[in-house]
Amino acid sequence: MAGTRVRARGESAFAERFGVFAECLLTGVWIAVASLGVVTYPAAFAAGARHLRRRTAHEGGGWREFVADFRTAVRGGWLAGLAGWAAVAAVWVDVQAVRAGIPGGPLVGAVGVLALIGLVVAGLRAAAVWEPDARWRTLLPAAWRRTVLDPAGSFLIIAGLAVVAVSAWFTAPLAVPVLGAVAAAAVAVEERYRHR
Protein backbone atom coordinates (compact mmCIF):
# COMPACT_ATOMS: atom_id res chain seq x y z
CA MET A 1 0.00 0.00 0.00
CA ALA A 2 1.57 3.32 -1.09
CA GLY A 3 2.27 5.76 1.69
CA THR A 4 2.58 3.13 4.40
CA ARG A 5 5.53 3.72 6.69
CA VAL A 6 8.14 0.96 6.71
CA ARG A 7 10.31 2.13 9.58
CA ALA A 8 9.05 1.12 12.99
CA ARG A 9 9.03 3.65 15.82
CA GLY A 10 12.21 3.48 17.81
CA GLU A 11 14.12 1.59 15.11
CA SER A 12 17.78 2.54 15.24
CA ALA A 13 19.59 4.08 12.29
CA PHE A 14 21.76 0.94 12.12
CA ALA A 15 18.71 -1.31 11.97
CA GLU A 16 17.16 0.84 9.25
CA ARG A 17 20.34 0.83 7.15
CA PHE A 18 20.78 -2.92 7.59
CA GLY A 19 17.16 -3.32 6.54
CA VAL A 20 17.83 -1.35 3.36
CA PHE A 21 20.90 -3.50 2.68
CA ALA A 22 18.88 -6.68 3.17
CA GLU A 23 16.16 -5.27 0.90
CA CYS A 24 18.82 -4.63 -1.78
CA LEU A 25 19.93 -8.26 -1.64
CA LEU A 26 16.34 -9.53 -1.85
CA THR A 27 15.67 -7.15 -4.73
CA GLY A 28 18.72 -8.58 -6.51
CA VAL A 29 17.10 -12.01 -6.40
CA TRP A 30 13.86 -10.56 -7.77
CA ILE A 31 15.79 -8.81 -10.57
CA ALA A 32 17.60 -12.05 -11.46
CA VAL A 33 14.35 -14.01 -11.61
CA ALA A 34 12.63 -11.32 -13.71
CA SER A 35 15.65 -11.23 -16.06
CA LEU A 36 15.29 -14.89 -17.00
CA GLY A 37 13.32 -13.77 -20.05
CA VAL A 38 16.68 -12.72 -21.59
CA VAL A 39 15.35 -9.39 -22.99
CA THR A 40 13.52 -8.46 -19.79
CA TYR A 41 16.54 -7.24 -17.82
CA PRO A 42 15.83 -3.47 -18.34
CA ALA A 43 12.30 -3.94 -16.99
CA ALA A 44 13.61 -6.06 -14.11
CA PHE A 45 16.11 -3.35 -13.10
CA ALA A 46 13.43 -0.66 -13.48
CA ALA A 47 11.04 -2.53 -11.22
CA GLY A 48 13.84 -3.23 -8.74
CA ALA A 49 14.95 0.39 -8.69
CA ARG A 50 11.39 1.60 -8.17
CA HIS A 51 10.99 -0.87 -5.31
CA LEU A 52 14.18 0.41 -3.66
CA ARG A 53 13.06 4.04 -4.12
CA ARG A 54 9.82 3.16 -2.32
CA ARG A 55 11.77 1.44 0.45
CA THR A 56 14.12 4.36 1.04
CA ALA A 57 11.13 6.75 1.03
CA HIS A 58 9.59 4.59 3.80
CA GLU A 59 6.66 3.59 1.62
CA GLY A 60 5.25 0.10 1.62
CA GLY A 61 5.66 -2.29 -1.23
CA GLY A 62 6.78 -5.80 -1.83
CA TRP A 63 6.72 -8.61 -4.35
CA ARG A 64 3.26 -7.74 -5.73
CA GLU A 65 4.24 -4.12 -6.44
CA PHE A 66 7.52 -5.30 -7.99
CA VAL A 67 5.62 -7.67 -10.31
CA ALA A 68 3.12 -4.94 -11.26
CA ASP A 69 5.98 -2.54 -12.05
CA PHE A 70 7.80 -5.25 -14.00
CA ARG A 71 4.73 -5.96 -16.13
CA THR A 72 4.37 -2.28 -16.94
CA ALA A 73 8.09 -1.77 -17.63
CA VAL A 74 8.43 -4.81 -19.86
CA ARG A 75 5.93 -3.42 -22.40
CA GLY A 76 8.57 -1.18 -23.94
CA GLY A 77 11.55 -2.45 -22.01
CA TRP A 78 11.91 -5.65 -24.00
CA LEU A 79 12.97 -3.58 -27.03
CA ALA A 80 15.66 -1.91 -24.92
CA GLY A 81 16.76 -5.39 -23.82
CA LEU A 82 16.91 -6.58 -27.42
CA ALA A 83 18.98 -3.52 -28.38
CA GLY A 84 21.32 -4.25 -25.49
CA TRP A 85 21.93 -7.79 -26.72
CA ALA A 86 22.54 -6.41 -30.23
CA ALA A 87 25.20 -4.09 -28.76
CA VAL A 88 26.82 -7.05 -26.98
CA ALA A 89 26.88 -8.98 -30.27
CA ALA A 90 28.51 -6.02 -32.04
CA VAL A 91 31.23 -5.80 -29.36
CA TRP A 92 31.75 -9.56 -29.58
CA VAL A 93 32.43 -9.11 -33.33
CA ASP A 94 34.89 -6.31 -32.46
CA VAL A 95 36.71 -8.55 -30.00
CA GLN A 96 36.91 -11.29 -32.64
CA ALA A 97 38.48 -8.74 -34.99
CA VAL A 98 41.10 -7.99 -32.35
CA ARG A 99 41.84 -11.70 -31.91
CA ALA A 100 42.10 -12.24 -35.67
CA GLY A 101 44.75 -9.55 -35.91
CA ILE A 102 42.82 -7.33 -38.32
CA PRO A 103 44.60 -3.96 -38.74
CA GLY A 104 43.03 -1.40 -36.43
CA GLY A 105 41.32 -4.19 -34.50
CA PRO A 106 42.65 -3.22 -31.05
CA LEU A 107 41.38 0.35 -31.42
CA VAL A 108 37.98 -0.76 -32.70
CA GLY A 109 37.76 -3.36 -29.91
CA ALA A 110 38.66 -0.84 -27.21
CA VAL A 111 36.15 1.70 -28.51
CA GLY A 112 33.48 -1.01 -28.71
CA VAL A 113 34.07 -2.18 -25.14
CA LEU A 114 34.03 1.40 -23.80
CA ALA A 115 30.84 2.17 -25.72
CA LEU A 116 29.22 -0.99 -24.35
CA ILE A 117 30.15 -0.02 -20.78
CA GLY A 118 28.66 3.43 -21.41
CA LEU A 119 25.46 1.88 -22.77
CA VAL A 120 25.15 -0.40 -19.74
CA VAL A 121 25.59 2.55 -17.38
CA ALA A 122 23.04 4.61 -19.34
CA GLY A 123 20.60 1.70 -19.23
CA LEU A 124 20.98 1.38 -15.47
CA ARG A 125 20.54 5.13 -15.04
CA ALA A 126 17.39 5.03 -17.17
CA ALA A 127 16.04 2.12 -15.12
CA ALA A 128 16.81 4.00 -11.89
CA VAL A 129 14.41 6.82 -12.78
CA TRP A 130 11.75 4.74 -14.55
CA GLU A 131 8.13 5.42 -13.62
CA PRO A 132 5.04 3.61 -14.96
CA ASP A 133 4.17 6.45 -17.33
CA ALA A 134 7.73 6.80 -18.68
CA ARG A 135 8.77 5.72 -22.18
CA TRP A 136 12.07 3.99 -22.75
CA ARG A 137 12.62 6.04 -25.93
CA THR A 138 12.69 9.15 -23.75
CA LEU A 139 14.50 7.67 -20.76
CA LEU A 140 17.50 6.24 -22.60
CA PRO A 141 18.75 9.37 -24.44
CA ALA A 142 18.36 11.45 -21.27
CA ALA A 143 20.24 8.77 -19.30
CA TRP A 144 23.02 8.76 -21.91
CA ARG A 145 23.43 12.54 -21.44
CA ARG A 146 23.63 12.11 -17.66
CA THR A 147 26.15 9.31 -18.13
CA VAL A 148 28.42 11.66 -20.06
CA LEU A 149 27.78 14.78 -17.94
CA ASP A 150 28.22 12.98 -14.60
CA PRO A 151 31.38 10.88 -14.97
CA ALA A 152 31.78 10.46 -11.19
CA GLY A 153 28.30 8.97 -10.86
CA SER A 154 28.87 6.79 -13.91
CA PHE A 155 32.11 5.52 -12.40
CA LEU A 156 30.26 4.57 -9.21
CA ILE A 157 27.86 2.45 -11.25
CA ILE A 158 30.79 0.86 -13.09
CA ALA A 159 32.32 0.05 -9.69
CA GLY A 160 29.05 -1.63 -8.69
CA LEU A 161 29.14 -3.69 -11.87
CA ALA A 162 32.73 -4.65 -11.05
CA VAL A 163 31.56 -5.89 -7.64
CA VAL A 164 28.99 -8.11 -9.38
CA ALA A 165 31.68 -9.45 -11.72
CA VAL A 166 34.08 -10.18 -8.85
CA SER A 167 31.27 -11.77 -6.83
CA ALA A 168 30.42 -14.00 -9.78
CA TRP A 169 34.08 -14.88 -10.17
CA PHE A 170 34.36 -15.95 -6.51
CA THR A 171 30.98 -17.65 -6.23
CA ALA A 172 28.50 -17.36 -9.08
CA PRO A 173 25.34 -17.46 -6.89
CA LEU A 174 26.66 -14.48 -4.90
CA ALA A 175 26.27 -12.28 -7.99
CA VAL A 176 22.48 -12.72 -7.91
CA PRO A 177 21.72 -10.76 -4.71
CA VAL A 178 24.44 -8.23 -5.51
CA LEU A 179 22.37 -7.15 -8.56
CA GLY A 180 20.13 -5.34 -6.07
CA ALA A 181 23.12 -3.40 -4.82
CA VAL A 182 23.82 -2.28 -8.40
CA ALA A 183 20.21 -1.11 -8.73
CA ALA A 184 20.57 0.74 -5.41
CA ALA A 185 23.80 2.34 -6.62
CA ALA A 186 22.05 3.56 -9.77
CA VAL A 187 19.19 4.98 -7.68
CA ALA A 188 21.67 6.73 -5.37
CA VAL A 189 23.65 8.15 -8.31
CA GLU A 190 20.49 9.50 -9.93
CA GLU A 191 19.35 11.02 -6.63
CA ARG A 192 22.78 12.64 -6.21
CA TYR A 193 22.63 14.01 -9.76
CA ARG A 194 19.13 15.39 -9.20
CA HIS A 195 20.33 17.36 -6.15
CA ARG A 196 23.41 18.85 -7.81
N, C-alpha and C positions, 0 to 999 in steps of 0.2 A: 504494500500500500504506500503510495507516494506521500511524502511528508511525515512519515512515522520516524520517530527518533530511534537511532540504533544504540547510541551510547547510554548506558545505564547511569543513574545518579550515583555519584561517589566513585565511579570507575576512574582509576588512576590514568595518568597520561601514558605510562608504560603499558598498561593493559590495553588501552585504546590503540596504541601504535602496534603492539603485537597482534591485536585483532585485525588491523589493516594488513599486516604482513601475511597473516594466515589467510585472509580473504584473497590476497594476491595469488597465493599458491593454489587455492581452490579454483580461482578464476582461470589460472593457467591450465588446469585439468579440463575445465569447461571449454576453453578455447581450443585445446587439442582435440577434444571429441568433436566439436563443431567444425573443425578443419578437415575432418576425415573425407569430406566431399571433394577434396583436392582443389577446387576453385572457390571454395567457401571461406578460405582463410581471411580475406579482408572483412567479411561480415562477422566472422568469429571474433576478430580483434576489436571491431567496432562495438559489438555487443558486450565484450569483456571490458572495454574501456568505459563504456556508459555505466556498466554495473559498478566499476570502481569509483567513478565520479559520484554516483549515488551514495556509495558507502562512505566516502570521505566527506560528503555533505550531510552525513547522518540521516539519510533517508532510507527507508526500508527497501527491500528488493532482494530477490533470490533467484533460484533456478528458473521459475516461471517467467519472471521479467526478462532474464537473460534470453530465454528461448523466444519470447515475443519480439525482443529487439533483434535477435538473430534472423528471424523470419522476415522482418521488415528490411533489414540491411542486405540480405542475400538477394533481394529482388534486382538491384542494380549492381551489387557487389560481386556477383559471380563473373561479370564482364571484366571488372578490375582484376579479379583473380586469374582469369584467362590471360589477360594482358601481362600480368606478372610472370606467368609461366612462359609466355612467348619471349619476354626479356631474358629469362634464365636460359632458354634455348639459344638465343642469339649470343649470349656471353659464352655458352658452352662451345659454340662454333668458333668464337674468337680464341678461346683457349686451345682448341684443336689446331687452329692456325699457328699459334705460338709453338705448340709441340711439333708440328710438321716442319718448322723452320722457314715458313714463308717470309720473305723480306717485309719488314715493317710489322710482323706479327706481334712482337713483344709490346710495341706501342699500342697497337689496336687492342690487344688483350688487356693491357693495363687500363686503358680508357674504358673498355667494356666493363671490367670489374668495378671500377670507381663509379661508373654510371649506374650499374646495378645496385650498388650499396646506397647511392643517392635515391634511387627509386624505392628501395625497401624502406628507407627512413621517411621519405615523403608519404608512402602508403601507411606507415604506422602513425605519422602525424595526422593524416586525414582520418584514420580510424579513431584517433584519440578525441577528435572534436565532432564525430558523427552524431547526428540527431535523427529521429525518425522521419522528419520532413526534408532532410538533406539529400542532395543528389551527388553521386560519386563524380560525375563530370565537372561539378563545381568544386568539390572538396579537394580533388587531387591536384589541379593546377595551383590552387591557393596554398596547399601543403608543400608543393615543390618550391614556391617562392619563399615560404618560411624556412624550408630546409637550407636554402642558399643564404638567406638573410640572417639566419641564426645558427652560425656554425658551432657555437658552444653547445647549444641544445641538441643539435644533430649529432655531435660527437658523443653526448651522453647516451643517446639512443643506440649509437653504434657500440658503445661500451656495454650496454645491456645485451645487445645481440651477441657480443663476444662472450659474455657470461653464459648465455644459453649454449653457445658452441663448446665452451670449455666444459660445461656441465654434461653435455652430451658425450664429450670425449671421455670424461671420467666414468660416468654411468649414464647410459642413454635414457633410462626412465626419469632421471633427475631433471632433464631438460623440459619435461612436460609441465611440471608446476612452475618452473622458472619463466615460462611464457607469460604468466600473469604479472611477473615483475617487469617484464619488458613493456607490457601494456600500461602498467602503472608508471613506468618511466616516461612513456610517451605522453600520458595524461599530465604528469608533473611538468614536463618540458613545455607543453602547450599552455599550461596555466602560468608558468613563468614568463613565457613570451607574451601572453595576454596582458600581464601586469607591468610590462617594460615601459 
